[in-house]
Amino acid sequence: MSIFHYPLEITGPDASEFQEVMALVDTGATFTQVPATLLRNLGVQPTENVRFRLADGSTIQRAIGETRVRIEAQIVNTVVVFGDDNHDALLGVYTLERALLAVDPAGQRLIPTDALLV
């Protein structure tokens, strides 16, 4: 397994500015997690609380919201988790799939992929 960080730009509802974070690419995470203070500073509002299962089997509650991110020169709508301010940002599967990007762990990069309709 390869662990790597990737630049991700987050914006708020008015899309007036983007803030770059280096996010840990985490195909085990459903949603993208960003420090809550950054999200709130951009004007992103929590819309609901969701239960998350952690790697150790425990569960926690976290607020989620919706916003836009820029990744690989494209802007997509996505769900974000309001994370702890002292933790790294995580780039989750929902955002990767929405942007039609796949993970190349050996090359530590994201690669374009086709959507599936079976």
C-alpha positions in Angstrom: 0.0 0.0 0.0 1.3 3.4 -0.9 0.4 6.5 1.1 0.7 9.9 -0.5 -0.6 13.5 -0.3 -2.2 15.4 -3.1 -3.1 19.1 -3.6 -6.7 19.8 -3.2 -8.4 23.3 -3.5 -11.5 24.0 -1.5 -14.0 26.9 -2.0 -17.1 28.1 -0.3 -20.6 28.7 -1.7 -19.6 31.9 -3.5 -16.5 30.4 -5.1 -14.7 33.6 -4.6 -11.5 32.1 -3.4 -9.9 28.6 -3.2 -7.7 27.5 -0.4 -5.2 24.7 -1.1 -4.6 21.9 1.3 -2.4 18.9 1.0 -4.7 16.0 1.5 -3.8 12.4 2.3 -5.3 10.2 -0.5 -7.4 7.8 1.4 -9.4 5.2 -0.6 -10.7 3.9 2.8 -12.5 7.1 3.5 -15.9 7.7 2.1 -15.9 11.5 2.1 -13.2 14.2 1.9 -12.3 15.6 5.3 -11.1 19.2 5.8 -10.3 21.1 9.0 -13.5 22.6 10.3 -12.0 26.0 10.8 -11.0 26.2 7.1 -14.4 25.1 5.9 -16.2 27.7 8.2 -13.8 30.4 7.1 -14.8 29.7 3.5 -18.5 29.9 4.4 -19.2 26.2 4.1 -22.1 25.3 6.5 -22.7 21.9 8.1 -25.9 20.3 6.9 -26.2 17.1 9.0 -24.3 14.8 11.3 -23.2 11.4 10.2 -21.8 8.4 12.0 -18.4 7.2 10.8 -16.6 4.0 11.6 -12.9 4.3 12.2 -10.1 1.9 11.4 -10.1 0.6 15.0 -13.8 -0.3 14.8 -15.0 2.6 16.9 -17.6 5.1 15.7 -17.7 8.9 15.9 -20.2 11.6 14.8 -19.0 14.3 12.4 -20.8 17.2 10.7 -20.8 17.1 6.9 -21.6 19.8 4.3 -21.4 20.3 0.5 -19.1 22.5 -1.4 -16.9 22.6 -4.5 -13.3 21.5 -4.9 -10.7 21.9 -7.6 -8.6 18.9 -8.4 -6.7 18.1 -11.6 -7.9 21.5 -13.1 -11.6 20.5 -12.8 -14.1 21.9 -10.3 -16.6 19.4 -8.8 -19.3 19.4 -6.2 -18.6 17.1 -3.3 -19.4 16.3 0.3 -16.9 17.3 3.0 -16.5 16.3 6.6 -15.8 19.0 9.2 -12.6 17.5 10.6 -10.5 18.2 13.6 -8.2 21.2 13.0 -5.2 19.3 14.2 -5.6 16.4 11.6 -4.5 16.2 8.0 -7.1 16.7 5.3 -8.2 13.4 3.6 -9.2 13.0 0.0 -12.0 10.4 0.0 -13.5 8.1 -2.5 -16.7 10.2 -3.1 -14.7 13.2 -4.3 -12.3 11.0 -6.4 -15.2 9.2 -8.1 -17.1 12.5 -8.7 -14.0 13.9 -10.4 -13.6 10.6 -12.4 -10.1 10.0 -11.0 -8.5 6.7 -10.0 -5.5 6.2 -7.7 -2.2 5.0 -9.0 -0.5 4.0 -5.7 2.8 3.0 -7.3 3.1 6.2 -9.2 1.6 8.2 -6.3 -0.7 10.1 -8.7 -4.3 10.4 -9.7 -5.3 9.3 -13.2 -8.4 10.0 -15.3 -10.8 7.2 -15.6 -14.1 6.5 -17.3 -17.5 6.5 -15.5 -19.1 3.1 -15.3 -22.6 2.3 -16.4 -23.3 -1.4 -16.5 
